[in-house]
Amino acid sequence: MSKQTEIEAAVLRRLLKHLDENKSVQNIDLMNLAGFCRNCLSKWYMAEAQEQGVAMDYDKAREFVYGEPYDTWKAKYQPEATPEQLATFNAKSESKK
């Protein structure tokens, strides 16, 4: 593994740790502010694993990102989105069309 790859891997681990330590930051907030969320990271992880020839499905990828099964994490930490959050999300989604 090259130093560059080691650094990139460490940065991903640090990002996942930061998200894990800040569970109050909801996925919809991440989407509204940054255009990506934990689920996006899961999809990117799955896609890269598959590209490298590693068998990976979405559930396994989400468990890697969330640190536990997604349904468990969601039940513990993800409240319903507020009308304001949804309005912002929908407005941003509409502007991308």
C-alpha positions, 0 to 999 in steps of 0.5 A: 500500500502506498503512502497516498493510499494509507493517507486516503484510508486514514482520512476515510476512517477519520470521516466515518469516526467523525460522523459516528461521533456526531449522530445528531447530524442527520443525513438530510442535513448533510444532503442539504449542506454538502450534497452527500450523506452516509448513504452516498458514502455507502454507495461509493464504498460498494461501487469501489469494492465491486470495481476492485472485484470484492463482493459487496452489497448495499447492506454490507456497505451501509453496515461498514459506514454506519458501524451497525446494520442500517435499520438498527442505526436508523431506529436509534438515531434518525428522526423523521425529517422536519418540513423545513428539511424536506422543503430545502431538500426538495428545492435543491433536488428541483434546481438540479433538474 
